[in-house]
């Protein structure tokens, strides 16, 4: 009952935000970039909200519960993603772009092919991320509230379409801010309750966890790196640079008034996210110490009831009963809603701004028409995501998130970085490098353990690297450089006869 | 870190990475904000000097 009340409160609050934001969304600048009026603290919270998806809240606690420090490595890796943004991209994006990252990559290069590439790469990354989030949302809501999976996915999808279609970036940002506040508070409360149970002695939590976990003392140090060092390095690259290529994260820098606000918002975001990632150790190891042997959370063979993503939910219930369970379930639901809304907005912008307004109509479009196309794109993208989400019911979709990260740091990130910092990059080089990175990430993930073995059921993977970033990301950069060098040489050779005849 | 303590070198290293990320981010922003203020201040001083020159004429 408490869980359902919290659930409806979240829905009502987010719809009220959408209604308020809709009255303030007049043109494309409001729709895509919240009028550029978001403050650095607000944008920092929204950025933190985008970075801390349900995968971070529910997934990381579950990973630490299962693998100990090997799971905590993911939290450490994710924490390096936000600082990369400030050093390499935040200010430059705000200085050079308007609504999407394609605005930046097409500034110095040939606009039409760069926008087509940017939009296609964005849509591929967003599709994998969005479908994975929707499938996760459906499974979670089905488990928490007993709702049918299809109804759950449709409900999340319809709400996501409403936020974006009517409230644009303003609604998406405020839903994200509310969610970030709820999530950070929720995590702080659970961490406090865990620490209080062990008299604020972290060593006692770890000792209890070691005593109760099958891995024993191996729980406290990395194990995966010793037998698969290349996969560990590849994962580190994906977590570190993947965030910097995700379209819905990059869009956040267009919502602030100036580069200084963009820079300061990353400081706020780093403060919030890194505190959260540090706290996941208390949540994860605390869960091992508290939930192990508890029949209401763990089965006789040591598996978590409802799957490993339910560790944080069980922990909150065991710590503080039904009230805490209701609150944490509502936070998980708000987290999913906010992230899928951000993804849908980024996808709709790629279609309406990059493809329709800039490529098809060559920029000769009035604001009302572009806004209409944005809303239609949101609707189409939303319906497509709901359909795919339902089609993927029961599938192992964890690879989709890793695929989104692998593609973003092998495709969009190299092109964006080189277009900002390397004047030698040519349009042909950018398209060739970005496309090679994209295809390499896609093919190598299909041949790797997370798809070849876990989805297709083969005995051994063709490529052992998981994720494939260690190959696909340098390959993307290399092809950008090689093709650009060749392209420049060809252009110089073509110009010589002309210069001689002149 | 005491011998036999459950807080291993891995935790110290991991938490240091998380903390370092925030420290580097904050330091970068602090330096860049200071540079911006100085540039803006120099701009104002130049404008005042220019207007003073204009009045002198």
Interface residues (C-beta under 8 A of the other chain):
Chain A: X69 X72 X73 X75 X76 X79 X80 X82 X83 X86 X87 X91 X202 X203 X206 X207 X210 X220 X221 X222 X260 X263 X264 X266 X267 X270 X271 X274 X277 X278 X281
Chain B: X5 X6 X7 X8 X9 X10 X11 X14 X15 X17 X18 X19 X21 X22 X24 X25 X26 X28 X29 X32 X33 X36
